[in-house]
């Protein structure tokens, strides 16, 4: 969508999309889903062992591997 950046993180058959623009993410997701047989699992809570915590009010994202360290 325009000049919005969309970051596509991939590992084997896992995919994570990230952008400041929800519309841009939706457009890339639509394109990927039209090309490949895949499922949308909704908002990511974790990716490759990283926990993802969002604070929309503060506009921040925190990544943690605490669970991996504890295990």
Secondary structure, DSSP 4 states (H G I P E B T S, - for coil): -TT---EEEEETTEEEEE-S-HHHHHHHHHHHHHHS------S-SEETTEEEEEETTTTEEEEE-HHHHH-
